[in-house]
Amino acid sequence: MRVDGADKKDRLKASEYIAKANGAFVDKKELKGAIDGKIEFGFCDSNVVDN
């Protein structure tokens, strides 16, 4: 990337590979659909006893 005699496109591609290796790009994923079940969230404490 820092070689003075290299083509501009080669330097740009090298900088892109360096950024990918460092995790600069994030893949975005989207999920669509319906959930037929019930989702419950709660906290469990072993010191609390359910009656």
C-alpha positions in Angstrom: 0.0 0.0 0.0 2.9 2.4 0.7 5.0 1.5 -2.3 5.6 4.7 -4.3 5.8 3.0 -7.7 2.6 1.0 -7.4 -0.5 1.7 -9.3 -3.3 3.6 -7.6 -5.8 0.8 -8.0 -3.3 -1.7 -6.4 -2.7 0.6 -3.5 -6.5 1.0 -3.0 -7.0 -2.8 -3.1 -4.3 -3.3 -0.6 -5.9 -0.7 1.8 -9.2 -2.5 1.4 -7.6 -5.9 2.3 -6.0 -4.3 5.4 -9.3 -2.8 6.5 -11.1 -6.2 6.0 -8.4 -7.9 8.1 -8.9 -5.4 10.9 -12.7 -5.8 10.9 -13.5 -2.4 9.5 -16.4 -3.8 7.4 -19.6 -5.2 9.1 -22.0 -7.5 7.3 -25.6 -6.5 8.0 -28.2 -9.3 8.2 -31.9 -8.9 8.4 -34.4 -11.6 9.4 -38.0 -11.5 8.6 -40.9 -13.7 9.6 -43.5 -14.4 12.2 -43.0 -16.1 15.5 -45.9 -18.3 16.6 -44.7 -19.0 20.1 -44.5 -17.0 23.3 -41.1 -15.6 24.3 -40.6 -15.0 28.0 -37.6 -13.3 29.7 -36.8 -13.6 33.4 -34.1 -13.8 35.9 -33.2 -16.8 37.9 -31.9 -16.5 41.5 -31.1 -19.8 43.3 -31.8 -18.1 46.7 -35.4 -17.4 45.8 -37.9 -20.3 46.2 -41.1 -20.4 44.2 -44.2 -21.2 46.3 
